[in-house]
Amino acid sequence: MTQMLMPKLNEAGSDVIISEWMVAVGDDVALDDPVVAVETDKVVVEAPSTVSGTIRRLLVAPGETVAVGQPILEVE
């Protein structure tokens, strides 16, 4: 199992709000595929995948705040 950590986005500070998942458990993702929309203090930004594989768990629900470097999903 590999975890994807919330990446640092240019526009974002250290915390972002999960706005919407663009993937679901069982989906296959490749490196750089958009996986989640996050809300910063200014805009909504799509975060690309930093891992590849099959989504096994989404670790954060929409509306939750996450910090850069926090695990947000698991792939196998």
PDB file of N, H, CA, C and O in Angstrom:
ATOM      1  N   MET A   1       0.848  -1.170   0.000  1.00  0.00           N
ATOM      2  CA  MET A   1       0.000   0.000   0.000  1.00  0.00           C
ATOM      3  C   MET A   1       0.896   1.236   0.000  1.00  0.00           C
ATOM      4  O   MET A   1       1.870   1.316   0.749  1.00  0.00           O
ATOM      5  N   THR A   2       0.554   2.179  -0.840  1.00  0.00           N
ATOM      6  H   THR A   2      -0.237   2.113  -1.449  1.00  0.00           H
ATOM      7  CA  THR A   2       1.285   3.446  -0.910  1.00  0.00           C
ATOM      8  C   THR A   2       0.322   4.583  -0.638  1.00  0.00           C
ATOM      9  O   THR A   2      -0.813   4.563  -1.113  1.00  0.00           O
ATOM     10  N   GLN A   3       0.756   5.560   0.108  1.00  0.00           N
ATOM     11  H   GLN A   3       1.678   5.576   0.494  1.00  0.00           H
ATOM     12  CA  GLN A   3      -0.087   6.714   0.400  1.00  0.00           C
ATOM     13  C   GLN A   3       0.313   7.900  -0.473  1.00  0.00           C
ATOM     14  O   GLN A   3       1.492   8.114  -0.757  1.00  0.00           O
ATOM     15  N   MET A   4      -0.690   8.661  -0.889  1.00  0.00           N
ATOM     16  H   MET A   4      -1.647   8.488  -0.658  1.00  0.00           H
ATOM     17  CA  MET A   4      -0.437   9.941  -1.535  1.00  0.00           C
ATOM     18  C   MET A   4      -0.557  11.006  -0.464  1.00  0.00           C
ATOM     19  O   MET A   4      -1.542  11.052   0.273  1.00  0.00           O
ATOM     20  N   LEU A   5       0.442  11.855  -0.383  1.00  0.00           N
ATOM     21  H   LEU A   5       1.243  11.818  -0.981  1.00  0.00           H
ATOM     22  CA  LEU A   5       0.428  12.957   0.560  1.00  0.00           C
ATOM     23  C   LEU A   5      -0.071  14.208  -0.154  1.00  0.00           C
ATOM     24  O   LEU A   5       0.158  14.378  -1.352  1.00  0.00           O
ATOM     25  N   MET A   6      -0.747  15.076   0.577  1.00  0.00           N
ATOM     26  H   MET A   6      -0.933  14.938   1.550  1.00  0.00           H
ATOM     27  CA  MET A   6      -1.227  16.322  -0.017  1.00  0.00           C
ATOM     28  C   MET A   6      -0.029  17.123  -0.501  1.00  0.00           C
ATOM     29  O   MET A   6       0.828  17.511   0.293  1.00  0.00           O
ATOM     30  N   PRO A   7       0.030  17.375  -1.834  1.00  0.00           N
ATOM     31  CA  PRO A   7       1.186  18.117  -2.353  1.00  0.00           C
ATOM     32  C   PRO A   7       1.071  19.613  -2.072  1.00  0.00           C
ATOM     33  O   PRO A   7      -0.020  20.128  -1.829  1.00  0.00           O
ATOM     34  N   LYS A   8       2.196  20.294  -2.109  1.00  0.00           N
ATOM     35  H   LYS A   8       3.083  19.875  -2.307  1.00  0.00           H
ATOM     36  CA  LYS A   8       2.229  21.749  -2.004  1.00  0.00           C
ATOM     37  C   LYS A   8       1.815  22.295  -3.364  1.00  0.00           C
ATOM     38  O   LYS A   8       2.437  21.981  -4.379  1.00  0.00           O
ATOM     39  N   LEU A   9       0.778  23.101  -3.383  1.00  0.00           N
ATOM     40  H   LEU A   9       0.273  23.356  -2.558  1.00  0.00           H
ATOM     41  CA  LEU A   9       0.296  23.720  -4.614  1.00  0.00           C
ATOM     42  C   LEU A   9       0.743  25.176  -4.612  1.00  0.00           C
ATOM     43  O   LEU A   9       0.713  25.831  -3.571  1.00  0.00           O
ATOM     44  N   ASN A  10       1.156  25.685  -5.761  1.00  0.00           N
ATOM     45  H   ASN A  10       1.181  25.152  -6.607  1.00  0.00           H
ATOM     46  CA  ASN A  10       1.697  27.038  -5.842  1.00  0.00           C
ATOM     47  C   ASN A  10       0.822  28.078  -5.163  1.00  0.00           C
ATOM     48  O   ASN A  10       1.319  28.919  -4.415  1.00  0.00           O
ATOM     49  N   GLU A  11      -0.496  28.023  -5.425  1.00  0.00           N
ATOM     50  H   GLU A  11      -0.900  27.340  -6.033  1.00  0.00           H
ATOM     51  CA  GLU A  11      -1.400  29.040  -4.903  1.00  0.00           C
ATOM     52  C   GLU A  11      -1.773  28.805  -3.448  1.00  0.00           C
ATOM     53  O   GLU A  11      -2.261  29.713  -2.775  1.00  0.00           O
ATOM     54  N   ALA A  12      -1.548  27.596  -2.965  1.00  0.00           N
ATOM     55  H   ALA A  12      -1.152  26.859  -3.512  1.00  0.00           H
ATOM     56  CA  ALA A  12      -2.059  27.219  -1.647  1.00  0.00           C
ATOM     57  C   ALA A  12      -1.065  27.534  -0.541  1.00  0.00           C
ATOM     58  O   ALA A  12       0.148  27.561  -0.754  1.00  0.00           O
ATOM     59  N   GLY A  13      -1.604  27.768   0.628  1.00  0.00           N
ATOM     60  H   GLY A  13      -2.588  27.747   0.800  1.00  0.00           H
ATOM     61  CA  GLY A  13      -0.771  27.893   1.816  1.00  0.00           C
ATOM     62  C   GLY A  13      -0.463  26.502   2.334  1.00  0.00           C
ATOM     63  O   GLY A  13      -0.274  25.572   1.549  1.00  0.00           O
ATOM     64  N   SER A  14      -0.411  26.353   3.645  1.00  0.00           N
ATOM     65  H   SER A  14      -0.564  27.109   4.282  1.00  0.00           H
ATOM     66  CA  SER A  14      -0.078  25.046   4.199  1.00  0.00           C
ATOM     67  C   SER A  14      -1.312  24.174   4.429  1.00  0.00           C
ATOM     68  O   SER A  14      -1.184  22.959   4.572  1.00  0.00           O
ATOM     69  N   ASP A  15      -2.498  24.768   4.465  1.00  0.00           N
ATOM     70  H   ASP A  15      -2.602  25.756   4.349  1.00  0.00           H
ATOM     71  CA  ASP A  15      -3.736  24.016   4.662  1.00  0.00           C
ATOM     72  C   ASP A  15      -4.697  24.279   3.504  1.00  0.00           C
ATOM     73  O   ASP A  15      -4.786  25.397   2.997  1.00  0.00           O
ATOM     74  N   VAL A  16      -5.408  23.238   3.098  1.00  0.00           N
ATOM     75  H   VAL A  16      -5.336  22.330   3.510  1.00  0.00           H
ATOM     76  CA  VAL A  16      -6.437  23.360   2.055  1.00  0.00           C
ATOM     77  C   VAL A  16      -7.662  22.565   2.492  1.00  0.00           C
ATOM     78  O   VAL A  16      -7.575  21.715   3.378  1.00  0.00           O
ATOM     79  N   ILE A  17      -8.789  22.843   1.875  1.00  0.00           N
ATOM     80  H   ILE A  17      -8.860  23.534   1.156  1.00  0.00           H
ATOM     81  CA  ILE A  17     -10.025  22.114   2.149  1.00  0.00           C
ATOM     82  C   ILE A  17     -10.309  21.194   0.969  1.00  0.00           C
ATOM     83  O   ILE A  17     -10.278  21.627  -0.183  1.00  0.00           O
ATOM     84  N   ILE A  18     -10.587  19.920   1.257  1.00  0.00           N
ATOM     85  H   ILE A  18     -10.612  19.568   2.193  1.00  0.00           H
ATOM     86  CA  ILE A  18     -10.965  18.987   0.202  1.00  0.00           C
ATOM     87  C   ILE A  18     -12.333  19.408  -0.314  1.00  0.00           C
ATOM     88  O   ILE A  18     -13.314  19.403   0.430  1.00  0.00           O
ATOM     89  N   SER A  19     -12.393  19.772  -1.586  1.00  0.00           N
ATOM     90  H   SER A  19     -11.596  19.776  -2.190  1.00  0.00           H
ATOM     91  CA  SER A  19     -13.637  20.247  -2.181  1.00  0.00           C
ATOM     92  C   SER A  19     -14.412  19.089  -2.811  1.00  0.00           C
ATOM     93  O   SER A  19     -15.611  18.930  -2.581  1.00  0.00           O
ATOM     94  N   GLU A  20     -13.707  18.283  -3.609  1.00  0.00           N
ATOM     95  H   GLU A  20     -12.733  18.412  -3.796  1.00  0.00           H
ATOM     96  CA  GLU A  20     -14.372  17.193  -4.329  1.00  0.00           C
ATOM     97  C   GLU A  20     -13.345  16.160  -4.782  1.00  0.00           C
ATOM     98  O   GLU A  20     -12.293  16.509  -5.316  1.00  0.00           O
ATOM     99  N   TRP A  21     -13.660  14.892  -4.563  1.00  0.00           N
ATOM    100  H   TRP A  21     -14.515  14.608  -4.128  1.00  0.00           H
ATOM    101  CA  TRP A  21     -12.826  13.815  -5.100  1.00  0.00           C
ATOM    102  C   TRP A  21     -13.182  13.594  -6.565  1.00  0.00           C
ATOM    103  O   TRP A  21     -14.358  13.606  -6.926  1.00  0.00           O
ATOM    104  N   MET A  22     -12.187  13.395  -7.399  1.00  0.00           N
ATOM    105  H   MET A  22     -11.231  13.385  -7.105  1.00  0.00           H
ATOM    106  CA  MET A  22     -12.378  13.115  -8.817  1.00  0.00           C
ATOM    107  C   MET A  22     -12.147  11.644  -9.121  1.00  0.00           C
ATOM    108  O   MET A  22     -12.225  11.218 -10.273  1.00  0.00           O
ATOM    109  N   VAL A  23     -11.862  10.869  -8.076  1.00  0.00           N
ATOM    110  H   VAL A  23     -11.799  11.215  -7.140  1.00  0.00           H
ATOM    111  CA  VAL A  23     -11.648   9.425  -8.187  1.00  0.00           C
ATOM    112  C   VAL A  23     -12.464   8.742  -7.107  1.00  0.00           C
ATOM    113  O   VAL A  23     -12.932   9.378  -6.162  1.00  0.00           O
ATOM    114  N   ALA A  24     -12.625   7.437  -7.262  1.00  0.00           N
ATOM    115  H   ALA A  24     -12.244   6.921  -8.029  1.00  0.00           H
ATOM    116  CA  ALA A  24     -13.345   6.625  -6.280  1.00  0.00           C
ATOM    117  C   ALA A  24     -12.536   5.367  -6.002  1.00  0.00           C
ATOM    118  O   ALA A  24     -11.639   5.013  -6.768  1.00  0.00           O
ATOM    119  N   VAL A  25     -12.857   4.697  -4.911  1.00  0.00           N
ATOM    120  H   VAL A  25     -13.585   4.984  -4.289  1.00  0.00           H
ATOM    121  CA  VAL A  25     -12.207   3.432  -4.579  1.00  0.00           C
ATOM    122  C   VAL A  25     -12.401   2.473  -5.747  1.00  0.00           C
ATOM    123  O   VAL A  25     -13.511   2.315  -6.254  1.00  0.00           O
ATOM    124  N   GLY A  26     -11.310   1.836  -6.169  1.00  0.00           N
ATOM    125  H   GLY A  26     -10.408   1.965  -5.757  1.00  0.00           H
ATOM    126  CA  GLY A  26     -11.347   0.898  -7.293  1.00  0.00           C
ATOM    127  C   GLY A  26     -10.865   1.506  -8.602  1.00  0.00           C
ATOM    128  O   GLY A  26     -10.544   0.777  -9.542  1.00  0.00           O
ATOM    129  N   ASP A  27     -10.810   2.841  -8.674  1.00  0.00           N
ATOM    130  H   ASP A  27     -11.070   3.433  -7.911  1.00  0.00           H
ATOM    131  CA  ASP A  27     -10.316   3.506  -9.889  1.00  0.00           C
ATOM    132  C   ASP A  27      -8.806   3.343 -10.002  1.00  0.00           C
ATOM    133  O   ASP A  27      -8.095   3.306  -8.998  1.00  0.00           O
ATOM    134  N   ASP A  28      -8.329   3.247 -11.237  1.00  0.00           N
ATOM    135  H   ASP A  28      -8.907   3.276 -12.052  1.00  0.00           H
ATOM    136  CA  ASP A  28      -6.890   3.257 -11.498  1.00  0.00           C
ATOM    137  C   ASP A  28      -6.462   4.689 -11.760  1.00  0.00           C
ATOM    138  O   ASP A  28      -7.149   5.430 -12.462  1.00  0.00           O
ATOM    139  N   VAL A  29      -5.322   5.080 -11.193  1.00  0.00           N
ATOM    140  H   VAL A  29      -4.763   4.478 -10.623  1.00  0.00           H
ATOM    141  CA  VAL A  29      -4.775   6.409 -11.431  1.00  0.00           C
ATOM    142  C   VAL A  29      -3.329   6.295 -11.870  1.00  0.00           C
ATOM    143  O   VAL A  29      -2.609   5.380 -11.471  1.00  0.00           O
ATOM    144  N   ALA A  30      -2.920   7.239 -12.698  1.00  0.00           N
ATOM    145  H   ALA A  30      -3.504   7.982 -13.023  1.00  0.00           H
ATOM    146  CA  ALA A  30      -1.532   7.337 -13.144  1.00  0.00           C
ATOM    147  C   ALA A  30      -0.940   8.620 -12.567  1.00  0.00           C
ATOM    148  O   ALA A  30      -1.668   9.527 -12.163  1.00  0.00           O
ATOM    149  N   LEU A  31       0.348   8.679 -12.537  1.00  0.00           N
ATOM    150  H   LEU A  31       0.939   7.942 -12.866  1.00  0.00           H
ATOM    151  CA  LEU A  31       1.048   9.864 -12.086  1.00  0.00           C
ATOM    152  C   LEU A  31       0.535  11.086 -12.838  1.00  0.00           C
ATOM    153  O   LEU A  31       0.417  11.050 -14.063  1.00  0.00           O
ATOM    154  N   ASP A  32       0.234  12.146 -12.137  1.00  0.00           N
ATOM    155  H   ASP A  32       0.330  12.176 -11.142  1.00  0.00           H
ATOM    156  CA  ASP A  32      -0.232  13.434 -12.675  1.00  0.00           C
ATOM    157  C   ASP A  32      -1.700  13.468 -13.083  1.00  0.00           C
ATOM    158  O   ASP A  32      -2.169  14.512 -13.537  1.00  0.00           O
ATOM    159  N   ASP A  33      -2.457  12.362 -12.941  1.00  0.00           N
ATOM    160  H   ASP A  33      -2.077  11.514 -12.571  1.00  0.00           H
ATOM    161  CA  ASP A  33      -3.906  12.420 -13.175  1.00  0.00           C
ATOM    162  C   ASP A  33      -4.525  13.315 -12.101  1.00  0.00           C
ATOM    163  O   ASP A  33      -4.103  13.255 -10.946  1.00  0.00           O
ATOM    164  N   PRO A  34      -5.516  14.145 -12.450  1.00  0.00           N
ATOM    165  CA  PRO A  34      -6.192  14.921 -11.411  1.00  0.00           C
ATOM    166  C   PRO A  34      -6.998  13.984 -10.514  1.00  0.00           C
ATOM    167  O   PRO A  34      -7.774  13.164 -11.005  1.00  0.00           O
ATOM    168  N   VAL A  35      -6.815  14.106  -9.203  1.00  0.00           N
ATOM    169  H   VAL A  35      -6.184  14.773  -8.804  1.00  0.00           H
ATOM    170  CA  VAL A  35      -7.510  13.202  -8.276  1.00  0.00           C
ATOM    171  C   VAL A  35      -8.433  13.921  -7.296  1.00  0.00           C
ATOM    172  O   VAL A  35      -9.397  13.332  -6.808  1.00  0.00           O
ATOM    173  N   VAL A  36      -8.146  15.186  -7.006  1.00  0.00           N
ATOM    174  H   VAL A  36      -7.363  15.665  -7.403  1.00  0.00           H
ATOM    175  CA  VAL A  36      -8.943  15.890  -6.002  1.00  0.00           C
ATOM    176  C   VAL A  36      -8.937  17.390  -6.280  1.00  0.00           C
ATOM    177  O   VAL A  36      -7.926  17.957  -6.691  1.00  0.00           O
ATOM    178  N   ALA A  37     -10.083  18.015  -6.048  1.00  0.00           N
ATOM    179  H   ALA A  37     -10.905  17.554  -5.714  1.00  0.00           H
ATOM    180  CA  ALA A  37     -10.168  19.474  -6.106  1.00  0.00           C
ATOM    181  C   ALA A  37     -10.066  19.985  -4.680  1.00  0.00           C
ATOM    182  O   ALA A  37     -10.763  19.505  -3.786  1.00  0.00           O
ATOM    183  N   VAL A  38      -9.193  20.961  -4.473  1.00  0.00           N
ATOM    184  H   VAL A  38      -8.627  21.351  -5.199  1.00  0.00           H
ATOM    185  CA  VAL A  38      -9.006  21.534  -3.143  1.00  0.00           C
ATOM    186  C   VAL A  38      -9.249  23.030  -3.191  1.00  0.00           C
ATOM    187  O   VAL A  38      -9.005  23.698  -4.196  1.00  0.00           O
ATOM    188  N   GLU A  39      -9.731  23.519  -2.085  1.00  0.00           N
ATOM    189  H   GLU A  39      -9.929  22.976  -1.269  1.00  0.00           H
ATOM    190  CA  GLU A  39     -10.071  24.934  -1.967  1.00  0.00           C
ATOM    191  C   GLU A  39      -9.008  25.636  -1.129  1.00  0.00           C
ATOM    192  O   GLU A  39      -8.710  25.235  -0.003  1.00  0.00           O
ATOM    193  N   THR A  40      -8.447  26.692  -1.707  1.00  0.00           N
ATOM    194  H   THR A  40      -8.688  27.017  -2.622  1.00  0.00           H
ATOM    195  CA  THR A  40      -7.506  27.514  -0.953  1.00  0.00           C
ATOM    196  C   THR A  40      -8.252  28.763  -0.513  1.00  0.00           C
ATOM    197  O   THR A  40      -9.465  28.860  -0.701  1.00  0.00           O
ATOM    198  N   ASP A  41      -7.546  29.708   0.063  1.00  0.00           N
ATOM    199  H   ASP A  41      -6.561  29.629   0.216  1.00  0.00           H
ATOM    200  CA  ASP A  41      -8.203  30.948   0.459  1.00  0.00           C
ATOM    201  C   ASP A  41      -8.618  31.782  -0.739  1.00  0.00           C
ATOM    202  O   ASP A  41      -9.378  32.738  -0.588  1.00  0.00           O
ATOM    203  N   LYS A  42      -8.129  31.437  -1.938  1.00  0.00           N
ATOM    204  H   LYS A  42      -7.511  30.661  -2.061  1.00  0.00           H
ATOM    205  CA  LYS A  42      -8.427  32.238  -3.119  1.00  0.00           C
ATOM    206  C   LYS A  42      -9.189  31.494  -4.218  1.00  0.00           C
ATOM    207  O   LYS A  42     -10.082  32.069  -4.840  1.00  0.00           O
ATOM    208  N   VAL A  43      -8.854  30.228  -4.466  1.00  0.00           N
ATOM    209  H   VAL A  43      -8.129  29.761  -3.961  1.00  0.00           H
ATOM    210  CA  VAL A  43      -9.402  29.501  -5.608  1.00  0.00           C
ATOM    211  C   VAL A  43      -9.593  28.023  -5.301  1.00  0.00           C
ATOM    212  O   VAL A  43      -9.142  27.517  -4.273  1.00  0.00           O
ATOM    213  N   VAL A  44     -10.282  27.337  -6.231  1.00  0.00           N
ATOM    214  H   VAL A  44     -10.649  27.748  -7.066  1.00  0.00           H
ATOM    215  CA  VAL A  44     -10.351  25.880  -6.199  1.00  0.00           C
ATOM    216  C   VAL A  44      -9.348  25.379  -7.234  1.00  0.00           C
ATOM    217  O   VAL A  44      -9.356  25.827  -8.381  1.00  0.00           O
ATOM    218  N   VAL A  45      -8.487  24.452  -6.829  1.00  0.00           N
ATOM    219  H   VAL A  45      -8.480  24.088  -5.897  1.00  0.00           H
ATOM    220  CA  VAL A  45      -7.404  23.952  -7.665  1.00  0.00           C
ATOM    221  C   VAL A  45      -7.478  22.430  -7.715  1.00  0.00           C
ATOM    222  O   VAL A  45      -7.803  21.789  -6.716  1.00  0.00           O
ATOM    223  N   GLU A  46      -7.176  21.846  -8.885  1.00  0.00           N
ATOM    224  H   GLU A  46      -6.913  22.367  -9.697  1.00  0.00           H
ATOM    225  CA  GLU A  46      -7.089  20.391  -8.997  1.00  0.00           C
ATOM    226  C   GLU A  46      -5.686  19.951  -8.601  1.00  0.00           C
ATOM    227  O   GLU A  46      -4.695  20.497  -9.084  1.00  0.00           O
ATOM    228  N   ALA A  47      -5.611  18.964  -7.722  1.00  0.00           N
ATOM    229  H   ALA A  47      -6.417  18.520  -7.329  1.00  0.00           H
ATOM    230  CA  ALA A  47      -4.324  18.413  -7.317  1.00  0.00           C
ATOM    231  C   ALA A  47      -4.056  17.141  -8.111  1.00  0.00           C
ATOM    232  O   ALA A  47      -4.915  16.262  -8.169  1.00  0.00           O
ATOM    233  N   PRO A  48      -2.878  17.027  -8.724  1.00  0.00           N
ATOM    234  CA  PRO A  48      -2.542  15.826  -9.485  1.00  0.00           C
ATOM    235  C   PRO A  48      -2.043  14.701  -8.580  1.00  0.00           C
ATOM    236  O   PRO A  48      -1.528  14.937  -7.487  1.00  0.00           O
ATOM    237  N   SER A  49      -2.210  13.488  -9.063  1.00  0.00           N
ATOM    238  H   SER A  49      -2.628  13.297  -9.951  1.00  0.00           H
ATOM    239  CA  SER A  49      -1.730  12.329  -8.325  1.00  0.00           C
ATOM    240  C   SER A  49      -0.205  12.320  -8.304  1.00  0.00           C
ATOM    241  O   SER A  49       0.448  12.612  -9.306  1.00  0.00           O
ATOM    242  N   THR A  50       0.344  11.982  -7.150  1.00  0.00           N
ATOM    243  H   THR A  50      -0.187  11.746  -6.336  1.00  0.00           H
ATOM    244  CA  THR A  50       1.788  11.823  -7.020  1.00  0.00           C
ATOM    245  C   THR A  50       2.167  10.341  -6.951  1.00  0.00           C
ATOM    246  O   THR A  50       3.329   9.990  -6.747  1.00  0.00           O
ATOM    247  N   VAL A  51       1.154   9.479  -7.125  1.00  0.00           N
ATOM    248  H   VAL A  51       0.210   9.765  -7.291  1.00  0.00           H
ATOM    249  CA  VAL A  51       1.349   8.028  -7.095  1.00  0.00           C
ATOM    250  C   VAL A  51       0.552   7.409  -8.242  1.00  0.00           C
ATOM    251  O   VAL A  51      -0.298   8.067  -8.841  1.00  0.00           O
ATOM    252  N   SER A  52       0.830   6.150  -8.541  1.00  0.00           N
ATOM    253  H   SER A  52       1.520   5.615  -8.054  1.00  0.00           H
ATOM    254  CA  SER A  52       0.021   5.437  -9.526  1.00  0.00           C
ATOM    255  C   SER A  52      -0.377   4.093  -8.951  1.00  0.00           C
ATOM    256  O   SER A  52       0.339   3.509  -8.137  1.00  0.00           O
ATOM    257  N   GLY A  53      -1.542   3.608  -9.393  1.00  0.00           N
ATOM    258  H   GLY A  53      -2.123   4.082 -10.055  1.00  0.00           H
ATOM    259  CA  GLY A  53      -2.051   2.334  -8.904  1.00  0.00           C
ATOM    260  C   GLY A  53      -3.566   2.359  -8.834  1.00  0.00           C
ATOM    261  O   GLY A  53      -4.211   3.193  -9.469  1.00  0.00           O
ATOM    262  N   THR A  54      -4.128   1.448  -8.064  1.00  0.00           N
ATOM    263  H   THR A  54      -3.603   0.770  -7.549  1.00  0.00           H
ATOM    264  CA  THR A  54      -5.575   1.349  -7.882  1.00  0.00           C
ATOM    265  C   THR A  54      -5.941   1.947  -6.528  1.00  0.00           C
ATOM    266  O   THR A  54      -5.349   1.593  -5.509  1.00  0.00           O
ATOM    267  N   ILE A  55      -6.923   2.857  -6.518  1.00  0.00           N
ATOM    268  H   ILE A  55      -7.405   3.144  -7.346  1.00  0.00           H
ATOM    269  CA  ILE A  55      -7.351   3.518  -5.283  1.00  0.00           C
ATOM    270  C   ILE A  55      -7.949   2.477  -4.346  1.00  0.00           C
ATOM    271  O   ILE A  55      -8.874   1.757  -4.723  1.00  0.00           O
ATOM    272  N   ARG A  56      -7.427   2.397  -3.131  1.00  0.00           N
ATOM    273  H   ARG A  56      -6.676   2.982  -2.824  1.00  0.00           H
ATOM    274  CA  ARG A  56      -7.937   1.473  -2.118  1.00  0.00           C
ATOM    275  C   ARG A  56      -8.719   2.191  -1.028  1.00  0.00           C
ATOM    276  O   ARG A  56      -9.700   1.650  -0.518  1.00  0.00           O
ATOM    277  N   ARG A  57      -8.299   3.413  -0.658  1.00  0.00           N
ATOM    278  H   ARG A  57      -7.502   3.853  -1.073  1.00  0.00           H
ATOM    279  CA  ARG A  57      -9.003   4.178   0.384  1.00  0.00           C
ATOM    280  C   ARG A  57      -8.821   5.663   0.154  1.00  0.00           C
ATOM    281  O   ARG A  57      -7.731   6.122  -0.185  1.00  0.00           O
ATOM    282  N   LEU A  58      -9.905   6.417   0.343  1.00  0.00           N
ATOM    283  H   LEU A  58     -10.791   6.044   0.619  1.00  0.00           H
ATOM    284  CA  LEU A  58      -9.840   7.868   0.404  1.00  0.00           C
ATOM    285  C   LEU A  58      -9.804   8.207   1.887  1.00  0.00           C
ATOM    286  O   LEU A  58     -10.724   7.846   2.621  1.00  0.00           O
ATOM    287  N   LEU A  59      -8.775   8.883   2.336  1.00  0.00           N
ATOM    288  H   LEU A  59      -8.027   9.177   1.740  1.00  0.00           H
ATOM    289  CA  LEU A  59      -8.542   9.092   3.762  1.00  0.00           C
ATOM    290  C   LEU A  59      -9.169  10.367   4.314  1.00  0.00           C
ATOM    291  O   LEU A  59      -9.182  10.577   5.527  1.00  0.00           O
ATOM    292  N   VAL A  60      -9.689  11.222   3.430  1.00  0.00           N
ATOM    293  H   VAL A  60      -9.679  11.051   2.445  1.00  0.00           H
ATOM    294  CA  VAL A  60     -10.237  12.510   3.858  1.00  0.00           C
ATOM    295  C   VAL A  60     -11.577  12.730   3.158  1.00  0.00           C
ATOM    296  O   VAL A  60     -11.708  12.453   1.966  1.00  0.00           O
ATOM    297  N   ALA A  61     -12.554  13.219   3.881  1.00  0.00           N
ATOM    298  H   ALA A  61     -12.449  13.444   4.849  1.00  0.00           H
ATOM    299  CA  ALA A  61     -13.878  13.477   3.315  1.00  0.00           C
ATOM    300  C   ALA A  61     -13.951  14.909   2.781  1.00  0.00           C
ATOM    301  O   ALA A  61     -13.248  15.794   3.269  1.00  0.00           O
ATOM    302  N   PRO A  62     -14.808  15.134   1.772  1.00  0.00           N
ATOM    303  CA  PRO A  62     -15.022  16.494   1.303  1.00  0.00           C
ATOM    304  C   PRO A  62     -15.437  17.401   2.466  1.00  0.00           C
ATOM    305  O   PRO A  62     -16.224  17.015   3.330  1.00  0.00           O
ATOM    306  N   GLY A  63     -14.886  18.608   2.459  1.00  0.00           N
ATOM    307  H   GLY A  63     -14.246  18.921   1.757  1.00  0.00           H
ATOM    308  CA  GLY A  63     -15.171  19.562   3.524  1.00  0.00           C
ATOM    309  C   GLY A  63     -14.125  19.575   4.620  1.00  0.00           C
ATOM    310  O   GLY A  63     -14.065  20.518   5.409  1.00  0.00           O
ATOM    311  N   GLU A  64     -13.292  18.528   4.680  1.00  0.00           N
ATOM    312  H   GLU A  64     -13.341  17.762   4.039  1.00  0.00           H
ATOM    313  CA  GLU A  64     -12.248  18.470   5.708  1.00  0.00           C
ATOM    314  C   GLU A  64     -11.030  19.283   5.292  1.00  0.00           C
ATOM    315  O   GLU A  64     -10.718  19.397   4.107  1.00  0.00           O
ATOM    316  N   THR A  65     -10.352  19.841   6.275  1.00  0.00           N
ATOM    317  H   THR A  65     -10.604  19.748   7.238  1.00  0.00           H
ATOM    318  CA  THR A  65      -9.117  20.593   6.045  1.00  0.00           C
ATOM    319  C   THR A  65      -7.938  19.648   6.198  1.00  0.00           C
ATOM    320  O   THR A  65      -7.888  18.843   7.128  1.00  0.00           O
ATOM    321  N   VAL A  66      -6.984  19.753   5.268  1.00  0.00           N
ATOM    322  H   VAL A  66      -7.025  20.407   4.512  1.00  0.00           H
ATOM    323  CA  VAL A  66      -5.772  18.932   5.324  1.00  0.00           C
ATOM    324  C   VAL A  66      -4.550  19.829   5.195  1.00  0.00           C
ATOM    325  O   VAL A  66      -4.599  20.902   4.593  1.00  0.00           O
ATOM    326  N   ALA A  67      -3.467  19.366   5.770  1.00  0.00           N
ATOM    327  H   ALA A  67      -3.426  18.494   6.259  1.00  0.00           H
ATOM    328  CA  ALA A  67      -2.201  20.077   5.702  1.00  0.00           C
ATOM    329  C   ALA A  67      -1.345  19.494   4.586  1.00  0.00           C
ATOM    330  O   ALA A  67      -1.465  18.313   4.260  1.00  0.00           O
ATOM    331  N   VAL A  68      -0.489  20.312   4.007  1.00  0.00           N
ATOM    332  H   VAL A  68      -0.391  21.271   4.273  1.00  0.00           H
ATOM    333  CA  VAL A  68       0.484  19.821   3.039  1.00  0.00           C
ATOM    334  C   VAL A  68       1.296  18.729   3.718  1.00  0.00           C
ATOM    335  O   VAL A  68       1.766  18.905   4.842  1.00  0.00           O
ATOM    336  N   GLY A  69       1.463  17.594   3.031  1.00  0.00           N
ATOM    337  H   GLY A  69       1.082  17.451   2.118  1.00  0.00           H
ATOM    338  CA  GLY A  69       2.212  16.467   3.573  1.00  0.00           C
ATOM    339  C   GLY A  69       1.364  15.449   4.302  1.00  0.00           C
ATOM    340  O   GLY A  69       1.863  14.389   4.680  1.00  0.00           O
ATOM    341  N   GLN A  70       0.079  15.750   4.511  1.00  0.00           N
ATOM    342  H   GLN A  70      -0.326  16.611   4.204  1.00  0.00           H
ATOM    343  CA  GLN A  70      -0.836  14.812   5.182  1.00  0.00           C
ATOM    344  C   GLN A  70      -1.297  13.745   4.183  1.00  0.00           C
ATOM    345  O   GLN A  70      -1.593  14.083   3.037  1.00  0.00           O
ATOM    346  N   PRO A  71      -1.367  12.463   4.581  1.00  0.00           N
ATOM    347  CA  PRO A  71      -1.892  11.418   3.681  1.00  0.00           C
ATOM    348  C   PRO A  71      -3.354  11.690   3.334  1.00  0.00           C
ATOM    349  O   PRO A  71      -4.164  11.994   4.210  1.00  0.00           O
ATOM    350  N   ILE A  72      -3.690  11.576   2.024  1.00  0.00           N
ATOM    351  H   ILE A  72      -3.032  11.329   1.312  1.00  0.00           H
ATOM    352  CA  ILE A  72      -5.074  11.815   1.612  1.00  0.00           C
ATOM    353  C   ILE A  72      -5.721  10.620   0.926  1.00  0.00           C
ATOM    354  O   ILE A  72      -6.947  10.517   0.897  1.00  0.00           O
ATOM    355  N   LEU A  73      -4.909   9.704   0.368  1.00  0.00           N
ATOM    356  H   LEU A  73      -3.912   9.788   0.391  1.00  0.00           H
ATOM    357  CA  LEU A  73      -5.463   8.488  -0.231  1.00  0.00           C
ATOM    358  C   LEU A  73      -4.424   7.393  -0.229  1.00  0.00           C
ATOM    359  O   LEU A  73      -3.232   7.647  -0.052  1.00  0.00           O
ATOM    360  N   GLU A  74      -4.896   6.143  -0.433  1.00  0.00           N
ATOM    361  H   GLU A  74      -5.864   5.937  -0.577  1.00  0.00           H
ATOM    362  CA  GLU A  74      -4.009   4.994  -0.523  1.00  0.00           C
ATOM    363  C   GLU A  74      -4.243   4.273  -1.836  1.00  0.00           C
ATOM    364  O   GLU A  74      -5.380   4.101  -2.273  1.00  0.00           O
ATOM    365  N   VAL A  75      -3.136   3.849  -2.467  1.00  0.00           N
ATOM    366  H   VAL A  75      -2.211   3.989  -2.112  1.00  0.00           H
ATOM    367  CA  VAL A  75      -3.222   3.047  -3.688  1.00  0.00           C
ATOM    368  C   VAL A  75      -2.461   1.754  -3.475  1.00  0.00           C
ATOM    369  O   VAL A  75      -1.602   1.647  -2.600  1.00  0.00           O
ATOM    370  N   GLU A  76      -2.804   0.765  -4.307  1.00  0.00           N
ATOM    371  H   GLU A  76      -3.501   0.852  -5.018  1.00  0.00           H
ATOM    372  CA  GLU A  76      -2.106  -0.523  -4.274  1.00  0.00           C
ATOM    373  C   GLU A  76      -1.565  -0.795  -5.652  1.00  0.00           C
ATOM    374  O   GLU A  76      -0.935  -1.828  -5.875  1.00  0.00           O
TER     375      GLU A  76
END
